[in-house]
Amino acid sequence: MSATGPVPAWRLEGAILGACNCDWGCPCNFDAPPTYGHCEGVYVLGIREGHFGEVDLGGVNFAWPGHSPGPIHEGGGSEFLILDERDTAEQHEAIRRLWRGGGVGSPFDEFASVRATVFDTVLAKIDLVLDGIRSRVRVRGDADLDLRLSPIVNPVTGDEEELYLDKPTGFTSTRSEMGMSAAGTLASAGITWDITGKYAEYAEFSYAGP
């Protein structure tokens, strides 16, 4: 599979988990600067059905943690890719090609356009449990990721809040359930953070390209 040749038709459907260091709600959802001026976070994708050309991607999970010194759209971000060691070499290369962007389609092109530094890809066992805003993922190996999503708890009543964001112009999703990270830690050679207690979201996605 060529890294720079023509991109075959592809389609992915599944669920996406996101978490970052912003306060609940994340102002970036509303095109405002991140809460603390910079961004630390991760996206985790669980593909239920999909393909990249002739390569079946159903059941493939992957993640990309990152750090941006300012608002993501201003560029300068650092990221790396985590692939499940149980997937095939062909599946790995298909995900790598999508993640590199460069004309493959949304949302991968948008993220690749603001990425300045790429650390080595990590192959590890990705244990992903999809359960809406209570989804969780655990990665152990050269990157150690622990992410557990939770509903936001009302600080006055102690009750769990049910919150959604509808954004027809969104490119990662058009409707997401908003929550927080009951756990959100990453330790790796390139990026380390702790975003426990900060913003998190869950959404269904359907992407296709090029």
Summary of the structure (lengths in Angstrom):
residues: 210
radius of gyration: 16.3
end to end distance: 15.6
largest distance: 56.2
contacts: 685
relative contact order: 0.23
helix: 13%
strand: 47%
